[in-house]
Amino acid sequence: MRKEPDAQGPADEPLPDRRTCATMRVHHRLLEHLPEYAGARAASENHARAFSIMRGMVDSTGITVIPVVVHVVYDPRRPEQNISDEQIQSQIDALNRDYRAKNPDLAHAPAVFREFAADARIEFELATTDPEGNPTNGVTRTASRAGPFADDDSVKASATGGADPWPSDRYLNLWVCQLGGGLLGYAQFPGGPPETDGVVILYRAFGTTGTAGPPFNLGRTTTHEIGHWLNLRHIWGDDGDGCSGSDYVQDTPNQGGPNYGKPSFPKVSCNNAPNGDMFMDYLDYVDDDIMCMFTAGQVERMHACLNNERASIGRIKEDDSTAPSPSWPPAPVPVEDGGPATEDETPGPMAPPFAPFSWPGMGFGLLPWFLDLFGPPRSVPPFAPWGSGFSPFLFPGSVPLPAPGGAFPPGPPSMSSGVPEGQASFVPAMFESQLKAYEHALRMYNRLPATGPAGPWRKQQIDMLYQAYLSLVREYRRYLQQESARS
């Protein structure tokens, strides 16, 4: 007598006990088989670097809202794989908390790292219109016995048992399915083929309800993979367990390989004591209930991508949050263990710069009292060329700096007269050092209470300091353009 096929289909693999991501395997496969992909990735990195140098974030306003289509690919013999609309919406909600730094567990990050946490100013919504202009709920459902799927992109095409994508220049495609090999998910970096562009997630690690199971039931697998889709690299730099890799982000500490599970702070590697690894970052491999933040540098890198490869996706809406203005540099999370700033900790108004050099260019001044109030800016070589523990503050001679009752004369000095021979190499470091000092000061002012008698003073200080920051950005751009023209 012929044996009937298993009505329940193949049993699912056990949920992995530690995070696995195949994004780098996909990356290396594309590098090997698509010659044009290497050029696209190089152009992407060049743009990200230029965006950072030109301080593109200061020109970026509002919230980028990205339309999402979720392709649920399920085995009809295992109906639990056909996840509910409620579970899908729970993932969208989790993304919007994580990318707007509104996740309550951000308060659990160590205080030394909370200052680095940033609102990405990115939100997600299920698509309401399909590619033909018809109304949709943003979800497609495909019954298929082709799974479990691997990281070979077979789930992304109906010809191989998956679901075809919607146009990747208009939608973020998410595929939810049964993955094999212990995979939680994978993404494709910007610059890859449009027909496979998007993110794939294990159905048991998607959202916060339904089939989502611990330790991957807070939606952070999708947060992690969309970070890759927006050009973020793993925080350890994908060099195995070495210390030579880079995620191309300045404010994430160097670390020796991924962290798993629930590490204890501090977790030291690569001589990054005393604070160690920023393992609570979304681009590490820890459990969902440990990862809780993006840094300002990662946000800048994501916005460079939205300014370039992903520029056609989404819409911009006004920032309707109650966060203090300006929204960039982002305000840190309040330091709960230390409480709000007291009168003794309140930063005083910025002072005018010390006397400039005798040559017609940038001024140079060291403000030790400013260091006493704020601590050194978060600068790393080559932006702290005088050694650790000593970071110079470099001020143009007449940038409008905050002062009691008003501002100093506006307008940074012109660089049109050039820089004396032998000193040009220091100018970019001088600009970078001051910009980082301004960014640090803005974050410190944002720690102060927005309400109360000091509220108007605080806002005045932030507004004037931010205008000084923008003036310096414009001057830096002018200098870089002049140097480019000379070369």
C-alpha positions in Angstrom: 0.0 0.0 0.0 1.4 3.5 -1.0 2.4 5.7 1.9 0.6 9.0 2.0 2.8 12.1 2.2 3.1 13.8 5.6 0.1 16.0 6.0 2.0 18.3 8.3 5.0 18.8 6.0 8.6 18.8 7.1 9.1 19.7 10.7 10.7 23.1 11.4 14.2 23.3 12.7 14.5 24.4 16.4 14.8 28.2 16.8 18.5 29.0 17.0 19.9 29.8 20.4 22.1 32.6 19.0 21.8 35.1 16.2 22.9 34.2 12.7 22.8 36.6 9.7 23.8 35.7 6.1 24.1 39.3 4.8 27.9 39.0 4.4 27.6 35.7 2.6 25.2 37.3 0.2 27.6 40.3 -0.2 30.5 38.0 -1.0 28.4 35.9 -3.4 27.4 39.1 -5.3 31.0 40.3 -5.4 32.1 37.0 -6.9 29.4 36.7 -9.6 28.4 40.2 -10.5 31.4 42.4 -11.6 29.3 45.6 -11.5 28.4 45.0 -7.9 31.9 45.8 -6.7 31.8 49.1 -8.5 28.4 49.9 -7.0 29.6 49.2 -3.5 32.7 51.4 -4.0 30.5 54.2 -5.2 28.2 53.8 -2.2 31.2 54.0 0.2 32.5 57.1 -1.6 29.2 58.8 -1.3 28.8 57.9 2.4 32.3 59.4 3.1 31.5 62.6 1.1 28.1 62.9 2.9 29.9 62.7 6.2 32.6 65.2 5.3 30.1 67.7 3.9 27.9 67.2 7.0 25.0 66.2 4.9 22.9 65.5 8.0 22.5 69.2 8.7 20.6 69.6 5.4 18.4 66.6 6.2 15.1 67.5 7.7 11.9 65.7 8.7 11.1 62.0 8.9 11.6 59.6 6.1 8.6 57.3 5.9 9.3 54.0 3.9 6.5 52.0 2.4 6.9 48.2 3.2 5.4 45.2 1.5 5.6 41.9 3.4 5.6 38.8 1.3 4.5 35.9 3.5 5.7 32.6 1.9 4.4 29.6 3.8 4.1 25.8 3.5 0.3 25.1 3.2 0.9 22.0 5.3 2.2 24.2 8.2 -0.5 26.9 8.6 1.4 28.6 11.4 3.9 29.9 8.8 1.1 32.0 7.4 1.6 34.6 10.1 -1.3 36.9 11.0 -1.8 40.5 10.1 -1.5 41.3 13.8 2.0 39.8 13.9 3.0 41.8 10.8 1.8 45.0 12.3 3.7 44.2 15.6 6.9 44.2 13.5 6.1 47.6 11.9 5.4 49.0 15.4 8.7 47.6 16.7 10.6 49.1 13.8 9.1 52.5 14.4 10.1 52.4 18.1 13.6 51.2 17.3 14.4 53.6 14.5 12.9 56.6 16.3 14.8 55.8 19.6 11.4 55.4 21.3 12.0 51.9 22.6 11.7 51.9 26.4 14.6 49.4 26.8 17.0 52.1 25.6 17.1 53.2 29.2 18.9 49.9 30.0 22.0 50.8 27.9 25.0 51.7 30.0 25.2 55.4 30.8 28.5 55.8 29.0 26.9 54.7 25.7 23.5 56.3 26.0 24.9 59.6 24.9 25.7 58.0 21.6 22.1 56.8 21.0 20.3 58.6 18.2 16.9 59.0 16.6 17.3 57.7 13.1 14.3 59.8 11.9 13.1 56.9 9.8 9.6 55.3 10.0 7.9 52.4 8.3 4.4 51.9 7.1 2.7 49.0 5.3 2.1 50.0 1.7 -1.5 51.2 0.9 -1.1 51.2 -2.9 0.3 48.3 -5.0 2.5 48.8 -8.1 -0.5 49.2 -10.3 -2.1 51.8 -8.1 -4.7 49.5 -6.5 -5.5 49.7 -2.8 -3.6 47.1 -0.7 -2.9 46.2 2.9 0.8 45.8 2.1 0.8 42.0 2.5 1.1 39.2 -0.1 0.6 35.6 0.8 2.1 32.7 -1.2 1.6 29.0 -0.5 4.7 27.1 -1.4 6.3 23.7 -0.6 9.8 24.9 -1.7 11.0 25.7 1.7 12.9 25.7 3.9 14.7 28.5 2.0 18.4 29.3 2.0 20.3 32.5 1.5 20.3 32.0 -2.3 17.4 34.4 -2.9 15.1 31.7 -4.1 12.3 33.0 -1.8 12.4 36.2 -3.9 11.0 34.7 -7.1 7.8 32.8 -8.0 9.9 30.7 -10.4 11.8 29.2 -7.5 8.8 28.8 -5.1 8.9 32.2 -3.6 7.2 35.5 -4.3 8.2 38.1 -6.8 9.2 41.5 -5.4 7.4 44.8 -5.9 9.6 47.5 -7.5 12.5 48.0 -5.2 12.9 51.6 -6.0 9.5 52.3 -4.5 9.0 49.7 -1.8 11.1 47.9 0.9 10.4 44.3 0.2 10.3 42.0 3.3 10.0 38.2 2.8 8.9 36.2 5.8 9.3 32.4 5.5 10.9 29.3 6.9 14.6 29.6 6.6 17.0 26.6 6.9 20.5 26.3 8.3 19.8 28.1 11.6 19.3 31.4 9.8 17.4 34.2 11.3 17.6 36.5 8.3 19.6 38.3 5.7 19.6 41.5 3.6 21.1 42.9 0.5 23.3 45.9 0.7 22.6 48.9 -1.6 24.0 48.5 -5.1 22.8 44.9 -5.7 20.4 43.7 -8.3 17.0 45.3 -8.0 15.2 42.0 -8.5 16.6 40.6 -5.3 16.7 43.8 -3.3 15.2 43.6 0.2 15.2 41.6 3.4 14.4 38.0 4.4 13.3 37.1 7.9 12.6 33.7 9.6 8.9 33.7 10.4 9.6 32.7 14.0 11.8 35.8 14.5 9.4 38.3 12.9 7.4 40.7 15.1 6.6 40.5 18.8 3.6 38.2 18.9 2.2 35.1 17.2 5.0 32.7 16.1 7.8 34.9 17.4 9.8 33.1 20.0 12.4 34.1 22.6 15.2 35.1 22.5 14.2 36.7 19.1 10.7 37.9 19.9 11.1 41.7 20.0 11.4 42.3 16.3 15.1 43.1 16.4 16.1 40.7 13.7 14.2 42.9 11.2 15.7 46.0 12.8 19.2 44.5 12.3 18.6 43.4 8.7 17.0 46.7 7.6 20.1 48.4 9.0 22.1 46.4 6.4 19.6 47.3 3.7 20.4 51.0 4.7 24.1 50.3 4.3 25.1 49.5 7.9 27.8 47.0 8.5 28.2 44.7 11.5 29.6 46.6 14.4 32.8 44.5 14.6 33.7 45.1 11.0 33.3 41.5 9.7 36.9 40.5 10.1 36.2 37.4 12.2 37.6 37.9 15.7 40.4 40.3 14.7 40.7 44.0 15.5 41.4 45.4 12.0 37.9 45.4 10.6 35.7 48.5 10.4 32.0 49.3 10.2 33.0 52.8 8.7 31.3 54.5 11.7 33.4 56.7 14.0 31.4 56.5 17.2 31.2 52.7 17.5 34.2 51.3 19.4 36.5 48.8 17.7 35.6 45.3 18.9 36.9 41.8 18.2 34.1 39.8 16.7 30.4 39.4 17.4 28.8 39.2 20.8 26.1 36.6 21.5 23.4 36.1 24.1 23.4 38.5 27.0 26.9 39.8 27.7 27.8 41.7 30.9 29.0 45.3 30.8 31.8 46.0 30.2 32.8 43.4 27.6 36.4 44.4 26.7 38.1 43.5 23.4 40.6 45.1 21.0 42.1 47.3 23.8 38.8 49.2 24.1 38.7 49.4 27.9 37.3 50.7 30.1 33.9 50.7 28.4 34.5 47.9 26.0 32.2 46.7 23.2 29.0 48.6 22.4 27.3 45.2 22.3 23.8 46.7 22.8 24.0 48.2 19.3 21.4 46.8 16.8 24.3 45.6 14.5 25.8 43.2 17.0 24.6 39.6 17.4 23.1 39.7 20.9 19.6 38.6 21.9 16.7 40.9 21.1 16.3 42.1 24.7 19.9 43.3 24.8 20.2 45.3 21.6 18.6 48.7 21.9 20.3 51.5 20.0 21.8 53.1 16.8 24.5 55.6 17.2 24.6 59.1 15.6 27.3 57.9 13.2 25.1 55.0 12.1 22.2 57.4 11.6 24.4 59.6 9.4 25.4 56.6 7.3 21.8 55.5 6.9 20.8 59.0 5.7 23.7 59.0 3.3 22.1 55.9 1.8 18.7 57.6 1.8 20.3 60.5 0.0 21.8 58.2 -2.7 20.8 54.6 -3.5 17.5 54.8 -1.6 16.6 58.4 -2.6 13.5 57.3 -4.6 11.9 55.4 -1.7 9.5 56.9 0.7 8.3 60.3 1.6 9.3 63.0 4.0 7.0 64.2 6.7 7.5 66.9 9.3 8.9 65.9 12.6 5.9 65.9 15.0 7.8 64.6 18.0 8.3 66.6 21.2 12.1 66.3 21.0 13.9 69.6 21.5 15.1 71.5 18.4 17.5 71.2 16.7 16.9 67.5 15.9 20.5 67.1 14.7 22.8 66.4 16.4 20.4 64.2 18.2 19.6 64.6 21.9 20.9 61.9 24.2 18.6 59.8 26.3 18.2 61.3 29.8 20.7 59.9 32.2 18.5 58.2 34.7 21.1 57.1 37.2 22.5 60.6 37.5 19.2 62.5 37.3 18.8 65.8 35.4 21.6 68.3 35.3 21.9 70.4 38.5 22.8 74.0 38.8 26.4 73.1 39.4 26.4 71.0 36.2 24.7 73.6 34.0 27.0 74.5 31.1 27.6 78.2 30.9 27.4 80.3 27.7 30.1 79.7 25.1 33.0 82.1 25.3 34.5 84.0 22.4 37.6 82.4 20.8 41.1 83.0 21.8 43.3 85.1 19.4 43.8 83.6 16.0 47.0 82.8 14.3 48.7 85.7 12.5 47.9 84.2 9.1 44.5 84.9 7.4 42.8 81.6 8.1 41.5 79.5 11.0 41.8 80.7 14.5 43.2 78.4 17.2 42.3 78.4 20.9 42.3 76.0 23.8 39.4 76.4 26.3 40.4 74.3 29.4 37.3 75.5 31.3 35.2 74.1 28.5 36.8 70.8 28.9 36.1 70.9 32.7 32.4 71.5 32.0 31.8 69.1 29.1 34.8 66.7 28.9 36.7 66.2 25.7 34.7 65.7 22.5 34.3 62.2 21.1 37.2 62.5 18.7 39.5 59.8 17.6 42.7 59.8 15.5 43.3 61.6 13.2 41.0 64.2 14.8 43.0 64.2 18.1 46.5 64.5 16.7 47.9 65.8 20.0 47.4 62.5 21.8 44.8 61.0 24.0 43.3 63.1 26.8 44.1 66.3 25.0 41.7 67.5 22.3 42.1 71.0 21.0 39.1 73.3 20.3 39.7 75.3 17.1 37.5 78.3 16.4 37.2 80.6 13.4 37.9 84.1 14.4 34.3 85.4 14.1 31.9 82.5 14.1 28.8 83.7 16.0 29.1 82.0 19.4 26.4 81.9 22.1 26.8 84.6 24.8 24.7 86.2 27.5 22.2 88.5 25.8 23.1 87.7 22.2 25.7 86.5 19.9 29.1 87.7 18.7 29.5 89.2 15.2 28.3 86.7 12.6 30.1 85.3 9.7 33.1 82.9 9.6 36.3 84.3 8.1 36.8 83.7 4.4 39.3 81.1 3.4 39.7 82.7 -0.1 43.2 83.9 0.8 44.4 80.4 1.2 46.5 78.7 3.9 50.2 79.2 4.5 52.4 76.5 2.9 53.1 73.7 5.4 49.9 74.2 7.4 47.2 73.1 5.0 47.3 69.5 6.3 46.1 70.7 9.7 43.0 72.6 8.4 40.7 69.6 8.0 41.7 68.3 11.4 40.9 71.8 12.8 37.5 71.9 11.2 36.7 68.4 12.4 37.8 69.1 15.9 35.6 72.1 16.3 32.6 70.5 14.6 32.9 67.6 17.1 33.1 70.1 20.0 30.0 71.8 18.8 28.2 68.5 18.4 29.2 67.4 21.9 28.1 70.8 23.4 24.7 70.6 21.7 24.2 67.1 23.2 25.1 68.4 26.6 22.7 71.4 26.3 20.0 69.0 25.3 20.4 67.1 28.6 19.1 70.2 30.4 15.4 70.4 31.3 13.3 72.0 28.5 10.8 73.4 31.0 11.2 75.7 34.0 12.8 79.1 34.5 15.9 78.2 32.6 14.0 76.9 29.6 14.1 80.1 27.4 17.8 80.5 28.2 18.5 76.9 27.2 16.7 77.3 23.9 18.5 80.5 23.1 21.9 78.8 23.8 21.0 75.8 21.6 19.7 78.0 18.8 22.8 80.2 18.7 25.2 77.3 19.1 23.5 75.4 16.3 23.7 78.5 14.0 27.4 78.6 14.8 27.6 75.0 13.9 25.9 75.5 10.6 28.2 78.4 9.8 31.2 76.3 10.4 29.7 73.5 8.1 29.3 76.0 5.3 32.8 77.3 5.8 34.2 73.8 5.8 32.3 73.1 2.5 33.7 76.3 1.0 37.2 75.3 2.0 36.9 71.8 0.6 35.5 73.1 -2.7 38.3 75.6 -3.0 40.9 72.9 -2.4 39.2 70.6 -4.9 39.3 73.4 -7.5 43.0 74.0 -6.8 43.8 70.4 -7.4 
